[in-house]
Amino acid sequence: MNILLSFGVILLAGFLAAKVLRRVRFPAVTAYLLLGILLGPGVLNIASEQIINASGLISNVVLGIIAFGLGQNFSRQNFSRIGKSIIWISLLEAGGAWAGVFFASFLLLKQPLYLSLLFGAIASATAPAATVMIIREYRARGIFTNTLLGVVALDDAWSLIIFSVSLTLAKALRYPLTEGFFLPKIFLSAFLEIGGAFALGASIAMAFSYFSRFVKTEADLLIYTLGFVLLNTGMALYLHFPVLLANIFLGVVLVNIRKENIRFFEVFRRIDSPLYLFFFVLAGVHLEINLLGKLGLIGVAYFGFRIAGKLLGASLGGYLSGAPKLVKKYLGFGLVPQAGVALGLALIAKVEFSPLGGIVFTTIMVTTIIYEIIGPFFTKFALSKAGEIEEKRLADSA
């Protein structure tokens, strides 16, 4: 099967799978993942070598676009609008998931330090789409709902930052430049990579904003924005800087230079659907079926300690920021879903840390499917306990 035929089959099969599974309330992401597993070498083995090799390019493009888009959440206007509760809760629930899974992996399961850092960092991510879907379905509204929406908007941005720092440290631990373990050199290496990503993203953002006066039409807007995001992504890869951080910094600096620059963040909505479909199907193709039997306690620990970290972190963030009682008590339940960003991060871990990275990817793949199934029920539970679901909608779903 040639690469164009493969792309056509994936697009149409993904479209059909999402339509069929939507009838039994399965999210589209789950449909794409299951399709990828079916097409992959572990089952039907009909995904061509060319399409598998193209996954690196597609994942870099998709994750670059996602990271760039998340950068807009760090505008001065956004932080002044959302208030300290959302900042505290989002930061501590992401950090709580990282800490819970990291310590469980490293101290309880005796996994390598670099691998534990990766597991913890990926655990911090949430799936905003699943949460927003439930809020819309039940027409939830109120202080609790607004806080939840604000937290999930910031969560993935924090998780990309946590992962980028953890990935840099993990690389230094796994592949030291010199013999022996020398902590200052490890942190210096991480600092230089992160600083380089900031310098790159900030400099390209300034050029992005300066030359934007030449953008006159909607078509210009898409070409111009995509060109700069790809330029930034490619330069980060060439210079061995963290790609995700470079694109977050591009978005953060760009949105804070001028208010008008917000228009560049909306443009990808026209083209992102097929890109996401390819990304998730190819993620499913990469699943190593032979590793499923090795998950055991790692999968159970990741699943349980991530939820515990989210719940405790959100509660602590609510307490420190003086949030309402219901927010402190139940908001963490709305942060259980996990999907796209976590899979993208896991795919990076798989590529960077073979063969043990395969364990990370397989764990995240399996738990993502479980989270995508049960996550909406946790979110509905939280909204119901907060009393912000319309009574009629709640009765209809019973």
C-alpha positions, 0 to 999 in steps of 0.5 A: 500500500503506497503512502497516499493510499494509506493516508486516504484509507486512514482518513476515511476509516477514522471518519467511519470509526468515529461515527460508529463508536459515537453511537455508544458514546465513545470519544473520537480520540478512542475511535482513532486509537483503536483503529490505529491498533487494528491497523498496526503490526500487532493485529492486521499489520496493514499500515505501511512502513512509509506511513509509520516512518511519517509519524515522526513528522506528523507528531512534531507538526501536531505537537508544535501547533498544540504547544503554540496554541496553549501559549495564548493562555499565558497572556497578561489579560488572561491572568488578570481575568481568571483570578488566583484560584484558577492559577493556584488550582491548575498549578498544584493539580498538575504538580500533584499528579506529577509528584504522585506518579513520580514517587510511586514509580521511583520509590514504590516500584523502583523504576529508573529515575529518568523513567519516573520523571517521564511518567510523572510529567505525562501524568500532569496532562488532562483532556480539556475536550472531554471536560468541555463536552460534558459541561456542554451536554448538561448545560452546566453553569456557575462558579464551579463550572467556570473555575473548572473551565479555567483550570483545564485551559491552563492545565495542558500548558503547565503539563508541557512545561513540566514535561519539557523540563523533565525530558531535559533532565531525563536525557541528562540522567540517561545519557550523561555527557561525562562519566559519573553522576554530577548533579550541577552539570545535569541542571546546567545542561537542562538550564541551557536547553530551556534557555535556548528554547526561550531565546528561540521562541521569543526571537521568532515571536518578535519577527512574527509580530513585526512582519505581520503587517503584511498579512492582509487576507484570511489565506495569508493568515494561515500560510503566515502562521503555519510558516512561522510555527514550522520554522520555530519547530524545525529550528528547535529540532536542528538546535536540539532545544525542547520543541514543546517549550520553544513553541509555548514560548513562541505563543506566550511572547507573541500574545503579549506583544500586541493584543491584535496577535490573538488572531493568529491562534484561531487560524489552525481550527480550519485544518487541525481535524485531519491532522489530529486524526492522523496523529491519534491513528498513528499513535495507535499503530505504535502500540507494542502489543507484546508489552501489554503483559508487562504493564502490571503494577506500573499501569495500576500505579499510574492510573491510581496515583495520577487520580489521587494527585489530581484530587489532592492537588486541586483541593490544596490549590483551592484551600491556598487560594480561598476557593469555595468549599465545593470547588475544594472538595470536588473540582479534582474529579473533573480533571480525570480525563486524559487524551491527546497531549499525554499521548503526544508526550508518551510518543516523544518518550518512546522515541527518545528512550527506546526500548524502555520508552515503549513501556511508557507509551504502552502504559499511557495508551492503555490508561488513556482509553480507560480514562476516556471511558470513565473520565466523563462520569467523574466530570458529571459527578463533580458537576452534579455534586456542585449543583450546577447541572440542569435538573432536566438534563440530569433526569434525562441521563439517569 
